[in-house]
Amino acid sequence: MNLNKFLPMTETTYYIMLSLVEPLHGYGIMQQVKTLSGGHVDIAPGTMYGALENLKKQALITLVAEDDEKRRKIYSLTELGQQVIRMEFQRMKNLVAVSSQILERQA
């Protein structure tokens, strides 16, 4: 399978997937994204749940548990999702390395 079809990711998708390195429920994901981004990314519930559905369809995340009493669904990265998030991380590291070589010379 060509994993490059999943790249590049949007900032929001990256933060959602990064939040799911450990299983987490929807509200927890929204809080984690806000924390990880230093408050720069604040996901509305509709946007987040749409993104989760899309990631499930792509088999990048999976529903691992459901708490009917609290109406919480807990999601986690799939093995494919773990590979894709690491590829995106490497892609961004390469961008930063190349940019640093060029832009720091001009400073």
Gaussian input, Z-matrix of N, CA and C with variables (Angstrom, degrees):
# hf/3-21g

backbone

0 1
 N
 C     1     B1
 C     2     B2     1     A1
 N     3     B3     2     A2     1     D1
 C     4     B4     3     A3     2     D2
 C     5     B5     4     A4     3     D3
 N     6     B6     5     A5     4     D4
 C     7     B7     6     A6     5     D5
 C     8     B8     7     A7     6     D6
 N     9     B9     8     A8     7     D7
 C    10    B10     9     A9     8     D8
 C    11    B11    10    A10     9     D9
 N    12    B12    11    A11    10    D10
 C    13    B13    12    A12    11    D11
 C    14    B14    13    A13    12    D12
 N    15    B15    14    A14    13    D13
 C    16    B16    15    A15    14    D14
 C    17    B17    16    A16    15    D15
 N    18    B18    17    A17    16    D16
 C    19    B19    18    A18    17    D17
 C    20    B20    19    A19    18    D18
 N    21    B21    20    A20    19    D19
 C    22    B22    21    A21    20    D20
 C    23    B23    22    A22    21    D21
 N    24    B24    23    A23    22    D22
 C    25    B25    24    A24    23    D23
 C    26    B26    25    A25    24    D24
 N    27    B27    26    A26    25    D25
 C    28    B28    27    A27    26    D26
 C    29    B29    28    A28    27    D27
 N    30    B30    29    A29    28    D28
 C    31    B31    30    A30    29    D29
 C    32    B32    31    A31    30    D30
 N    33    B33    32    A32    31    D31
 C    34    B34    33    A33    32    D32
 C    35    B35    34    A34    33    D33
 N    36    B36    35    A35    34    D34
 C    37    B37    36    A36    35    D35
 C    38    B38    37    A37    36    D36
 N    39    B39    38    A38    37    D37
 C    40    B40    39    A39    38    D38
 C    41    B41    40    A40    39    D39
 N    42    B42    41    A41    40    D40
 C    43    B43    42    A42    41    D41
 C    44    B44    43    A43    42    D42
 N    45    B45    44    A44    43    D43
 C    46    B46    45    A45    44    D44
 C    47    B47    46    A46    45    D45
 N    48    B48    47    A47    46    D46
 C    49    B49    48    A48    47    D47
 C    50    B50    49    A49    48    D48
 N    51    B51    50    A50    49    D49
 C    52    B52    51    A51    50    D50
 C    53    B53    52    A52    51    D51
 N    54    B54    53    A53    52    D52
 C    55    B55    54    A54    53    D53
 C    56    B56    55    A55    54    D54
 N    57    B57    56    A56    55    D55
 C    58    B58    57    A57    56    D56
 C    59    B59    58    A58    57    D57
 N    60    B60    59    A59    58    D58
 C    61    B61    60    A60    59    D59
 C    62    B62    61    A61    60    D60
 N    63    B63    62    A62    61    D61
 C    64    B64    63    A63    62    D62
 C    65    B65    64    A64    63    D63
 N    66    B66    65    A65    64    D64
 C    67    B67    66    A66    65    D65
 C    68    B68    67    A67    66    D66
 N    69    B69    68    A68    67    D67
 C    70    B70    69    A69    68    D68
 C    71    B71    70    A70    69    D69
 N    72    B72    71    A71    70    D70
 C    73    B73    72    A72    71    D71
 C    74    B74    73    A73    72    D72
 N    75    B75    74    A74    73    D73
 C    76    B76    75    A75    74    D74
 C    77    B77    76    A76    75    D75
 N    78    B78    77    A77    76    D76
 C    79    B79    78    A78    77    D77
 C    80    B80    79    A79    78    D78
 N    81    B81    80    A80    79    D79
 C    82    B82    81    A81    80    D80
 C    83    B83    82    A82    81    D81
 N    84    B84    83    A83    82    D82
 C    85    B85    84    A84    83    D83
 C    86    B86    85    A85    84    D84
 N    87    B87    86    A86    85    D85
 C    88    B88    87    A87    86    D86
 C    89    B89    88    A88    87    D87
 N    90    B90    89    A89    88    D88
 C    91    B91    90    A90    89    D89
 C    92    B92    91    A91    90    D90
 N    93    B93    92    A92    91    D91
 C    94    B94    93    A93    92    D92
 C    95    B95    94    A94    93    D93
 N    96    B96    95    A95    94    D94
 C    97    B97    96    A96    95    D95
 C    98    B98    97    A97    96    D96
 N    99    B99    98    A98    97    D97
 C   100   B100    99    A99    98    D98
 C   101   B101   100   A100    99    D99
 N   102   B102   101   A101   100   D100
 C   103   B103   102   A102   101   D101
 C   104   B104   103   A103   102   D102
 N   105   B105   104   A104   103   D103
 C   106   B106   105   A105   104   D104
 C   107   B107   106   A106   105   D105
 N   108   B108   107   A107   106   D106
 C   109   B109   108   A108   107   D107
 C   110   B110   109   A109   108   D108
 N   111   B111   110   A110   109   D109
 C   112   B112   111   A111   110   D110
 C   113   B113   112   A112   111   D111
 N   114   B114   113   A113   112   D112
 C   115   B115   114   A114   113   D113
 C   116   B116   115   A115   114   D114
 N   117   B117   116   A116   115   D115
 C   118   B118   117   A117   116   D116
 C   119   B119   118   A118   117   D117
 N   120   B120   119   A119   118   D118
 C   121   B121   120   A120   119   D119
 C   122   B122   121   A121   120   D120
 N   123   B123   122   A122   121   D121
 C   124   B124   123   A123   122   D122
 C   125   B125   124   A124   123   D123
 N   126   B126   125   A125   124   D124
 C   127   B127   126   A126   125   D125
 C   128   B128   127   A127   126   D126
 N   129   B129   128   A128   127   D127
 C   130   B130   129   A129   128   D128
 C   131   B131   130   A130   129   D129
 N   132   B132   131   A131   130   D130
 C   133   B133   132   A132   131   D131
 C   134   B134   133   A133   132   D132
 N   135   B135   134   A134   133   D133
 C   136   B136   135   A135   134   D134
 C   137   B137   136   A136   135   D135
 N   138   B138   137   A137   136   D136
 C   139   B139   138   A138   137   D137
 C   140   B140   139   A139   138   D138
 N   141   B141   140   A140   139   D139
 C   142   B142   141   A141   140   D140
 C   143   B143   142   A142   141   D141
 N   144   B144   143   A143   142   D142
 C   145   B145   144   A144   143   D143
 C   146   B146   145   A145   144   D144
 N   147   B147   146   A146   145   D145
 C   148   B148   147   A147   146   D146
 C   149   B149   148   A148   147   D147
 N   150   B150   149   A149   148   D148
 C   151   B151   150   A150   149   D149
 C   152   B152   151   A151   150   D150
 N   153   B153   152   A152   151   D151
 C   154   B154   153   A153   152   D152
 C   155   B155   154   A154   153   D153
 N   156   B156   155   A155   154   D154
 C   157   B157   156   A156   155   D155
 C   158   B158   157   A157   156   D156
 N   159   B159   158   A158   157   D157
 C   160   B160   159   A159   158   D158
 C   161   B161   160   A160   159   D159
 N   162   B162   161   A161   160   D160
 C   163   B163   162   A162   161   D161
 C   164   B164   163   A163   162   D162
 N   165   B165   164   A164   163   D163
 C   166   B166   165   A165   164   D164
 C   167   B167   166   A166   165   D165
 N   168   B168   167   A167   166   D166
 C   169   B169   168   A168   167   D167
 C   170   B170   169   A169   168   D168
 N   171   B171   170   A170   169   D169
 C   172   B172   171   A171   170   D170
 C   173   B173   172   A172   171   D171
 N   174   B174   173   A173   172   D172
 C   175   B175   174   A174   173   D173
 C   176   B176   175   A175   174   D174
 N   177   B177   176   A176   175   D175
 C   178   B178   177   A177   176   D176
 C   179   B179   178   A178   177   D177
 N   180   B180   179   A179   178   D178
 C   181   B181   180   A180   179   D179
 C   182   B182   181   A181   180   D180
 N   183   B183   182   A182   181   D181
 C   184   B184   183   A183   182   D182
 C   185   B185   184   A184   183   D183
 N   186   B186   185   A185   184   D184
 C   187   B187   186   A186   185   D185
 C   188   B188   187   A187   186   D186
 N   189   B189   188   A188   187   D187
 C   190   B190   189   A189   188   D188
 C   191   B191   190   A190   189   D189
 N   192   B192   191   A191   190   D190
 C   193   B193   192   A192   191   D191
 C   194   B194   193   A193   192   D192
 N   195   B195   194   A194   193   D193
 C   196   B196   195   A195   194   D194
 C   197   B197   196   A196   195   D195
 N   198   B198   197   A197   196   D196
 C   199   B199   198   A198   197   D197
 C   200   B200   199   A199   198   D198
 N   201   B201   200   A200   199   D199
 C   202   B202   201   A201   200   D200
 C   203   B203   202   A202   201   D201
 N   204   B204   203   A203   202   D202
 C   205   B205   204   A204   203   D203
 C   206   B206   205   A205   204   D204
 N   207   B207   206   A206   205   D205
 C   208   B208   207   A207   206   D206
 C   209   B209   208   A208   207   D207
 N   210   B210   209   A209   208   D208
 C   211   B211   210   A210   209   D209
 C   212   B212   211   A211   210   D210
 N   213   B213   212   A212   211   D211
 C   214   B214   213   A213   212   D212
 C   215   B215   214   A214   213   D213
 N   216   B216   215   A215   214   D214
 C   217   B217   216   A216   215   D215
 C   218   B218   217   A217   216   D216
 N   219   B219   218   A218   217   D217
 C   220   B220   219   A219   218   D218
 C   221   B221   220   A220   219   D219
 N   222   B222   221   A221   220   D220
 C   223   B223   222   A222   221   D221
 C   224   B224   223   A223   222   D222
 N   225   B225   224   A224   223   D223
 C   226   B226   225   A225   224   D224
 C   227   B227   226   A226   225   D225
 N   228   B228   227   A227   226   D226
 C   229   B229   228   A228   227   D227
 C   230   B230   229   A229   228   D228
 N   231   B231   230   A230   229   D229
 C   232   B232   231   A231   230   D230
 C   233   B233   232   A232   231   D231
 N   234   B234   233   A233   232   D232
 C   235   B235   234   A234   233   D233
 C   236   B236   235   A235   234   D234
 N   237   B237   236   A236   235   D235
 C   238   B238   237   A237   236   D236
 C   239   B239   238   A238   237   D237
 N   240   B240   239   A239   238   D238
 C   241   B241   240   A240   239   D239
 C   242   B242   241   A241   240   D240
 N   243   B243   242   A242   241   D241
 C   244   B244   243   A243   242   D242
 C   245   B245   244   A244   243   D243
 N   246   B246   245   A245   244   D244
 C   247   B247   246   A246   245   D245
 C   248   B248   247   A247   246   D246
 N   249   B249   248   A248   247   D247
 C   250   B250   249   A249   248   D248
 C   251   B251   250   A250   249   D249
 N   252   B252   251   A251   250   D250
 C   253   B253   252   A252   251   D251
 C   254   B254   253   A253   252   D252
 N   255   B255   254   A254   253   D253
 C   256   B256   255   A255   254   D254
 C   257   B257   256   A256   255   D255
 N   258   B258   257   A257   256   D256
 C   259   B259   258   A258   257   D257
 C   260   B260   259   A259   258   D258
 N   261   B261   260   A260   259   D259
 C   262   B262   261   A261   260   D260
 C   263   B263   262   A262   261   D261
 N   264   B264   263   A263   262   D262
 C   265   B265   264   A264   263   D263
 C   266   B266   265   A265   264   D264
 N   267   B267   266   A266   265   D265
 C   268   B268   267   A267   266   D266
 C   269   B269   268   A268   267   D267
 N   270   B270   269   A269   268   D268
 C   271   B271   270   A270   269   D269
 C   272   B272   271   A271   270   D270
 N   273   B273   272   A272   271   D271
 C   274   B274   273   A273   272   D272
 C   275   B275   274   A274   273   D273
 N   276   B276   275   A275   274   D274
 C   277   B277   276   A276   275   D275
 C   278   B278   277   A277   276   D276
 N   279   B279   278   A278   277   D277
 C   280   B280   279   A279   278   D278
 C   281   B281   280   A280   279   D279
 N   282   B282   281   A281   280   D280
 C   283   B283   282   A282   281   D281
 C   284   B284   283   A283   282   D282
 N   285   B285   284   A284   283   D283
 C   286   B286   285   A285   284   D284
 C   287   B287   286   A286   285   D285
 N   288   B288   287   A287   286   D286
 C   289   B289   288   A288   287   D287
 C   290   B290   289   A289   288   D288
 N   291   B291   290   A290   289   D289
 C   292   B292   291   A291   290   D290
 C   293   B293   292   A292   291   D291
 N   294   B294   293   A293   292   D292
 C   295   B295   294   A294   293   D293
 C   296   B296   295   A295   294   D294
 N   297   B297   296   A296   295   D295
 C   298   B298   297   A297   296   D296
 C   299   B299   298   A298   297   D297
 N   300   B300   299   A299   298   D298
 C   301   B301   300   A300   299   D299
 C   302   B302   301   A301   300   D300
 N   303   B303   302   A302   301   D301
 C   304   B304   303   A303   302   D302
 C   305   B305   304   A304   303   D303
 N   306   B306   305   A305   304   D304
 C   307   B307   306   A306   305   D305
 C   308   B308   307   A307   306   D306
 N   309   B309   308   A308   307   D307
 C   310   B310   309   A309   308   D308
 C   311   B311   310   A310   309   D309
 N   312   B312   311   A311   310   D310
 C   313   B313   312   A312   311   D311
 C   314   B314   313   A313   312   D312
 N   315   B315   314   A314   313   D313
 C   316   B316   315   A315   314   D314
 C   317   B317   316   A316   315   D315
 N   318   B318   317   A317   316   D316
 C   319   B319   318   A318   317   D317
 C   320   B320   319   A319   318   D318

   B1=1.4505
   B2=1.5258
   B3=1.3152
   B4=1.4543
   B5=1.5305
   B6=1.3134
   B7=1.4598
   B8=1.5225
   B9=1.3279
   B10=1.4662
   B11=1.5208
   B12=1.3233
   B13=1.4661
   B14=1.5291
   B15=1.3306
   B16=1.4622
   B17=1.5284
   B18=1.3294
   B19=1.4597
   B20=1.5162
   B21=1.3187
   B22=1.4540
   B23=1.5283
   B24=1.3050
   B25=1.4650
   B26=1.5187
   B27=1.3140
   B28=1.4592
   B29=1.5243
   B30=1.2936
   B31=1.4639
   B32=1.5297
   B33=1.3213
   B34=1.4578
   B35=1.5255
   B36=1.3224
   B37=1.4627
   B38=1.5234
   B39=1.3206
   B40=1.4643
   B41=1.5246
   B42=1.3143
   B43=1.4641
   B44=1.5258
   B45=1.3169
   B46=1.4630
   B47=1.5224
   B48=1.3176
   B49=1.4644
   B50=1.5284
   B51=1.3118
   B52=1.4591
   B53=1.5306
   B54=1.3130
   B55=1.4666
   B56=1.5185
   B57=1.3137
   B58=1.4634
   B59=1.5317
   B60=1.3138
   B61=1.4607
   B62=1.5391
   B63=1.3158
   B64=1.4642
   B65=1.5219
   B66=1.3364
   B67=1.4741
   B68=1.5266
   B69=1.3318
   B70=1.4586
   B71=1.5154
   B72=1.3193
   B73=1.4648
   B74=1.5250
   B75=1.3242
   B76=1.4618
   B77=1.5130
   B78=1.3473
   B79=1.4608
   B80=1.5303
   B81=1.3270
   B82=1.4639
   B83=1.5170
   B84=1.3371
   B85=1.4755
   B86=1.5239
   B87=1.3318
   B88=1.4760
   B89=1.5252
   B90=1.3334
   B91=1.4656
   B92=1.5279
   B93=1.3298
   B94=1.4649
   B95=1.5306
   B96=1.3234
   B97=1.4660
   B98=1.5287
   B99=1.3062
   B100=1.4704
   B101=1.5330
   B102=1.3170
   B103=1.4681
   B104=1.5246
   B105=1.3220
   B106=1.4647
   B107=1.5221
   B108=1.3341
   B109=1.4641
   B110=1.5226
   B111=1.3105
   B112=1.4622
   B113=1.5173
   B114=1.3366
   B115=1.4609
   B116=1.5119
   B117=1.3261
   B118=1.4618
   B119=1.5234
   B120=1.3195
   B121=1.4647
   B122=1.5159
   B123=1.3166
   B124=1.4633
   B125=1.5225
   B126=1.3062
   B127=1.4626
   B128=1.5209
   B129=1.3149
   B130=1.4628
   B131=1.5232
   B132=1.3416
   B133=1.4650
   B134=1.5313
   B135=1.3134
   B136=1.4630
   B137=1.5151
   B138=1.3147
   B139=1.4640
   B140=1.5236
   B141=1.3392
   B142=1.4508
   B143=1.5217
   B144=1.3224
   B145=1.4607
   B146=1.5293
   B147=1.3175
   B148=1.4594
   B149=1.5154
   B150=1.3362
   B151=1.4676
   B152=1.5290
   B153=1.3305
   B154=1.4650
   B155=1.5256
   B156=1.3227
   B157=1.4735
   B158=1.5283
   B159=1.3162
   B160=1.4616
   B161=1.5278
   B162=1.3183
   B163=1.4696
   B164=1.5312
   B165=1.3353
   B166=1.4701
   B167=1.5230
   B168=1.3300
   B169=1.4667
   B170=1.5267
   B171=1.3298
   B172=1.4604
   B173=1.5378
   B174=1.3266
   B175=1.4710
   B176=1.5336
   B177=1.3353
   B178=1.4576
   B179=1.5263
   B180=1.3397
   B181=1.4580
   B182=1.5206
   B183=1.3203
   B184=1.4571
   B185=1.5192
   B186=1.3018
   B187=1.4575
   B188=1.5216
   B189=1.3333
   B190=1.4645
   B191=1.5219
   B192=1.3224
   B193=1.4666
   B194=1.5201
   B195=1.3153
   B196=1.4531
   B197=1.5210
   B198=1.3161
   B199=1.4531
   B200=1.5221
   B201=1.3324
   B202=1.4618
   B203=1.5194
   B204=1.3217
   B205=1.4563
   B206=1.5273
   B207=1.3282
   B208=1.4705
   B209=1.5216
   B210=1.3375
   B211=1.4633
   B212=1.5275
   B213=1.3177
   B214=1.4603
   B215=1.5174
   B216=1.3251
   B217=1.4528
   B218=1.5218
   B219=1.3116
   B220=1.4597
   B221=1.5231
   B222=1.3218
   B223=1.4618
   B224=1.5182
   B225=1.3269
   B226=1.4572
   B227=1.5291
   B228=1.3280
   B229=1.4634
   B230=1.5239
   B231=1.3142
   B232=1.4554
   B233=1.5299
   B234=1.3136
   B235=1.4697
   B236=1.5298
   B237=1.3325
   B238=1.4682
   B239=1.5228
   B240=1.3199
   B241=1.4624
   B242=1.5156
   B243=1.3316
   B244=1.4667
   B245=1.5206
   B246=1.3235
   B247=1.4699
   B248=1.5334
   B249=1.3187
   B250=1.4625
   B251=1.5289
   B252=1.3300
   B253=1.4711
   B254=1.5289
   B255=1.3285
   B256=1.4676
   B257=1.5267
   B258=1.3246
   B259=1.4686
   B260=1.5240
   B261=1.3196
   B262=1.4680
   B263=1.5220
   B264=1.3185
   B265=1.4613
   B266=1.5268
   B267=1.3234
   B268=1.4667
   B269=1.5268
   B270=1.3397
   B271=1.4653
   B272=1.5301
   B273=1.3404
   B274=1.4630
   B275=1.5303
   B276=1.3339
   B277=1.4634
   B278=1.5194
   B279=1.3272
   B280=1.4633
   B281=1.5198
   B282=1.3240
   B283=1.4686
   B284=1.5243
   B285=1.3189
   B286=1.4633
   B287=1.5257
   B288=1.3314
   B289=1.4733
   B290=1.5207
   B291=1.3103
   B292=1.4670
   B293=1.5278
   B294=1.3245
   B295=1.4670
   B296=1.5190
   B297=1.3240
   B298=1.4676
   B299=1.5173
   B300=1.3203
   B301=1.4599
   B302=1.5192
   B303=1.3075
   B304=1.4622
   B305=1.5131
   B306=1.3133
   B307=1.4640
   B308=1.5244
   B309=1.3215
   B310=1.4585
   B311=1.5258
   B312=1.3133
   B313=1.4643
   B314=1.5161
   B315=1.3157
   B316=1.4617
   B317=1.5160
   B318=1.3100
   B319=1.4746
   B320=1.4950
   A1=109.74
   A2=116.36
   A3=121.75
   A4=109.34
   A5=117.34
   A6=122.07
   A7=112.44
   A8=117.32
   A9=120.58
   A10=112.22
   A11=117.98
   A12=119.79
   A13=111.80
   A14=117.19
   A15=121.28
   A16=112.54
   A17=116.42
   A18=121.58
   A19=111.54
   A20=118.91
   A21=127.11
   A22=110.96
   A23=115.10
   A24=121.70
   A25=109.79
   A26=114.92
   A27=118.05
   A28=107.85
   A29=116.22
   A30=121.04
   A31=110.43
   A32=116.59
   A33=121.13
   A34=111.11
   A35=117.43
   A36=121.12
   A37=110.88
   A38=116.19
   A39=119.92
   A40=110.47
   A41=117.08
   A42=120.10
   A43=111.72
   A44=118.05
   A45=120.44
   A46=109.71
   A47=116.53
   A48=119.56
   A49=111.46
   A50=117.20
   A51=120.61
   A52=110.32
   A53=116.63
   A54=121.54
   A55=111.91
   A56=116.55
   A57=121.13
   A58=113.57
   A59=117.52
   A60=119.94
   A61=107.92
   A62=116.47
   A63=123.55
   A64=106.98
   A65=119.10
   A66=120.65
   A67=112.03
   A68=115.36
   A69=120.76
   A70=109.88
   A71=116.61
   A72=121.72
   A73=109.99
   A74=116.02
   A75=122.43
   A76=115.53
   A77=117.01
   A78=119.36
   A79=109.99
   A80=117.02
   A81=121.08
   A82=111.59
   A83=116.29
   A84=120.48
   A85=109.62
   A86=116.33
   A87=119.68
   A88=110.81
   A89=116.99
   A90=121.00
   A91=111.10
   A92=116.35
   A93=120.92
   A94=110.95
   A95=117.06
   A96=121.04
   A97=109.98
   A98=115.91
   A99=120.14
   A100=110.36
   A101=116.36
   A102=121.20
   A103=111.23
   A104=116.94
   A105=120.91
   A106=112.42
   A107=116.00
   A108=120.22
   A109=112.65
   A110=117.38
   A111=120.46
   A112=111.93
   A113=116.04
   A114=121.14
   A115=114.43
   A116=118.27
   A117=121.67
   A118=112.87
   A119=117.25
   A120=120.88
   A121=107.50
   A122=115.10
   A123=122.59
   A124=106.82
   A125=116.88
   A126=121.51
   A127=110.05
   A128=115.83
   A129=121.28
   A130=108.85
   A131=118.09
   A132=120.26
   A133=114.05
   A134=118.77
   A135=121.29
   A136=112.21
   A137=116.31
   A138=121.77
   A139=110.50
   A140=115.65
   A141=119.99
   A142=111.37
   A143=117.37
   A144=118.91
   A145=111.52
   A146=117.62
   A147=120.54
   A148=111.11
   A149=116.03
   A150=120.72
   A151=110.80
   A152=117.42
   A153=120.57
   A154=111.11
   A155=116.81
   A156=119.97
   A157=110.66
   A158=116.20
   A159=120.77
   A160=111.31
   A161=117.14
   A162=121.38
   A163=110.98
   A164=116.92
   A165=119.98
   A166=110.70
   A167=117.40
   A168=121.07
   A169=111.39
   A170=116.51
   A171=121.37
   A172=111.88
   A173=116.66
   A174=123.47
   A175=112.59
   A176=117.27
   A177=121.58
   A178=111.56
   A179=116.41
   A180=121.79
   A181=107.84
   A182=114.76
   A183=120.21
   A184=109.67
   A185=115.61
   A186=122.20
   A187=106.63
   A188=117.69
   A189=120.18
   A190=113.18
   A191=116.93
   A192=119.95
   A193=109.11
   A194=114.01
   A195=120.11
   A196=108.12
   A197=115.77
   A198=121.92
   A199=107.07
   A200=116.28
   A201=120.58
   A202=112.35
   A203=116.42
   A204=120.29
   A205=111.49
   A206=116.37
   A207=121.15
   A208=112.02
   A209=116.66
   A210=123.04
   A211=111.54
   A212=116.22
   A213=121.10
   A214=110.21
   A215=114.44
   A216=121.50
   A217=107.27
   A218=115.73
   A219=120.40
   A220=108.44
   A221=114.87
   A222=122.35
   A223=110.49
   A224=115.34
   A225=121.85
   A226=108.79
   A227=115.86
   A228=120.18
   A229=109.53
   A230=116.19
   A231=120.82
   A232=107.58
   A233=116.70
   A234=119.72
   A235=109.93
   A236=116.29
   A237=120.86
   A238=109.92
   A239=117.01
   A240=121.27
   A241=111.88
   A242=116.32
   A243=120.09
   A244=110.85
   A245=117.07
   A246=120.12
   A247=110.48
   A248=116.11
   A249=120.81
   A250=111.19
   A251=118.40
   A252=120.01
   A253=110.16
   A254=117.53
   A255=120.40
   A256=110.95
   A257=117.15
   A258=120.08
   A259=110.88
   A260=116.55
   A261=119.99
   A262=110.43
   A263=117.01
   A264=121.46
   A265=110.29
   A266=117.27
   A267=121.39
   A268=110.89
   A269=116.23
   A270=120.66
   A271=110.32
   A272=116.00
   A273=119.57
   A274=111.51
   A275=117.40
   A276=120.18
   A277=110.44
   A278=116.77
   A279=120.37
   A280=111.19
   A281=117.06
   A282=120.62
   A283=110.95
   A284=116.08
   A285=120.32
   A286=110.50
   A287=117.23
   A288=120.35
   A289=111.26
   A290=117.08
   A291=121.13
   A292=109.96
   A293=116.36
   A294=120.54
   A295=110.98
   A296=116.82
   A297=120.76
   A298=111.10
   A299=116.74
   A300=120.69
   A301=111.11
   A302=116.57
   A303=120.57
   A304=111.91
   A305=117.47
   A306=121.23
   A307=113.30
   A308=117.98
   A309=119.15
   A310=111.63
   A311=117.92
   A312=121.22
   A313=110.69
   A314=116.96
   A315=121.77
   A316=112.56
   A317=117.64
   A318=121.10
   A319=113.41
   D1=137.40
   D2=178.74
   D3=-83.71
   D4=102.00
   D5=-177.21
   D6=-73.21
   D7=-17.32
   D8=179.69
   D9=-63.55
   D10=-17.89
   D11=178.82
   D12=-65.09
   D13=-18.12
   D14=179.54
   D15=-88.13
   D16=-6.73
   D17=-175.23
   D18=-112.59
   D19=153.35
   D20=-9.07
   D21=-74.16
   D22=159.29
   D23=177.95
   D24=-94.49
   D25=154.67
   D26=170.08
   D27=-72.56
   D28=160.24
   D29=178.97
   D30=-59.52
   D31=-43.21
   D32=-179.36
   D33=-62.55
   D34=-46.48
   D35=179.34
   D36=-61.50
   D37=-42.00
   D38=179.09
   D39=-60.03
   D40=-47.56
   D41=-179.78
   D42=-64.25
   D43=-39.08
   D44=177.46
   D45=-61.20
   D46=-48.77
   D47=-179.25
   D48=-65.52
   D49=-39.16
   D50=177.52
   D51=-61.80
   D52=-36.62
   D53=177.68
   D54=-65.04
   D55=-26.44
   D56=-175.46
   D57=-94.01
   D58=15.70
   D59=172.44
   D60=-59.80
   D61=-32.75
   D62=170.56
   D63=-114.98
   D64=139.98
   D65=-179.07
   D66=-53.94
   D67=141.25
   D68=-174.86
   D69=-156.98
   D70=152.49
   D71=177.52
   D72=-92.41
   D73=167.31
   D74=-172.93
   D75=-52.19
   D76=-51.60
   D77=-179.11
   D78=-63.32
   D79=-38.84
   D80=177.58
   D81=-62.12
   D82=-37.26
   D83=177.81
   D84=-63.08
   D85=-45.87
   D86=-179.75
   D87=-59.72
   D88=-42.23
   D89=179.21
   D90=-67.22
   D91=-41.96
   D92=-179.21
   D93=-64.51
   D94=-41.99
   D95=178.84
   D96=-61.04
   D97=-44.05
   D98=179.40
   D99=-61.45
   D100=-42.58
   D101=179.26
   D102=-66.34
   D103=-50.61
   D104=-177.91
   D105=-59.81
   D106=-35.73
   D107=-177.26
   D108=-87.88
   D109=4.34
   D110=-178.57
   D111=64.79
   D112=28.27
   D113=178.83
   D114=86.88
   D115=-1.04
   D116=-177.82
   D117=-76.39
   D118=-28.23
   D119=179.81
   D120=-116.38
   D121=116.16
   D122=179.77
   D123=-123.22
   D124=105.88
   D125=-173.16
   D126=-89.17
   D127=128.00
   D128=173.91
   D129=-73.72
   D130=150.65
   D131=-177.99
   D132=-54.79
   D133=-43.41
   D134=-179.53
   D135=-62.22
   D136=-42.14
   D137=178.48
   D138=-64.33
   D139=-44.73
   D140=-177.05
   D141=-65.93
   D142=-44.87
   D143=-178.02
   D144=-69.90
   D145=-31.40
   D146=173.17
   D147=-64.94
   D148=-42.04
   D149=178.16
   D150=-64.86
   D151=-40.47
   D152=178.61
   D153=-62.70
   D154=-42.01
   D155=178.24
   D156=-62.48
   D157=-42.91
   D158=178.85
   D159=-63.16
   D160=-43.35
   D161=178.97
   D162=-65.44
   D163=-35.58
   D164=175.90
   D165=-65.52
   D166=-43.20
   D167=179.35
   D168=-61.82
   D169=-33.00
   D170=179.28
   D171=-82.97
   D172=-1.67
   D173=-179.12
   D174=64.22
   D175=28.72
   D176=177.43
   D177=-90.35
   D178=-25.16
   D179=175.14
   D180=-133.20
   D181=165.26
   D182=177.48
   D183=-141.77
   D184=153.04
   D185=174.20
   D186=-80.60
   D187=121.62
   D188=-176.59
   D189=-105.42
   D190=-20.43
   D191=179.27
   D192=-162.13
   D193=156.92
   D194=178.79
   D195=-138.34
   D196=126.62
   D197=178.23
   D198=-107.02
   D199=95.82
   D200=-176.36
   D201=-62.01
   D202=-34.77
   D203=-177.84
   D204=-62.55
   D205=-43.11
   D206=-179.48
   D207=-97.67
   D208=0.32
   D209=-179.19
   D210=56.57
   D211=38.37
   D212=179.60
   D213=-108.57
   D214=137.84
   D215=173.00
   D216=-112.70
   D217=132.44
   D218=-178.15
   D219=-107.00
   D220=128.11
   D221=-176.39
   D222=-113.78
   D223=158.50
   D224=176.26
   D225=-148.61
   D226=157.47
   D227=174.52
   D228=-68.41
   D229=143.30
   D230=169.96
   D231=-83.79
   D232=174.73
   D233=175.27
   D234=-59.83
   D235=-41.05
   D236=177.02
   D237=-61.67
   D238=-43.98
   D239=178.93
   D240=-60.34
   D241=-39.71
   D242=177.81
   D243=-63.93
   D244=-40.43
   D245=178.36
   D246=-64.51
   D247=-43.25
   D248=-176.68
   D249=-67.34
   D250=-42.68
   D251=-179.71
   D252=-65.00
   D253=-35.73
   D254=177.56
   D255=-69.41
   D256=-37.10
   D257=176.35
   D258=-64.65
   D259=-41.26
   D260=179.01
   D261=-66.23
   D262=-39.86
   D263=176.76
   D264=-60.15
   D265=-45.63
   D266=179.07
   D267=-63.90
   D268=-40.65
   D269=178.85
   D270=-59.91
   D271=-44.09
   D272=-179.56
   D273=-69.37
   D274=-37.54
   D275=176.14
   D276=-59.56
   D277=-41.78
   D278=178.50
   D279=-64.23
   D280=-40.76
   D281=177.48
   D282=-60.38
   D283=-44.25
   D284=-179.41
   D285=-65.87
   D286=-41.75
   D287=-179.60
   D288=-61.98
   D289=-46.74
   D290=-179.93
   D291=-65.35
   D292=-44.17
   D293=-179.60
   D294=-62.59
   D295=-41.23
   D296=179.83
   D297=-61.13
   D298=-43.70
   D299=-179.51
   D300=-58.80
   D301=-38.54
   D302=-175.90
   D303=-85.82
   D304=-50.28
   D305=-172.21
   D306=-75.71
   D307=-31.63
   D308=-179.47
   D309=-74.53
   D310=-20.96
   D311=174.21
   D312=-69.64
   D313=-30.13
   D314=-177.14
   D315=-82.40
   D316=-13.69
   D317=-175.49
   D318=-72.54

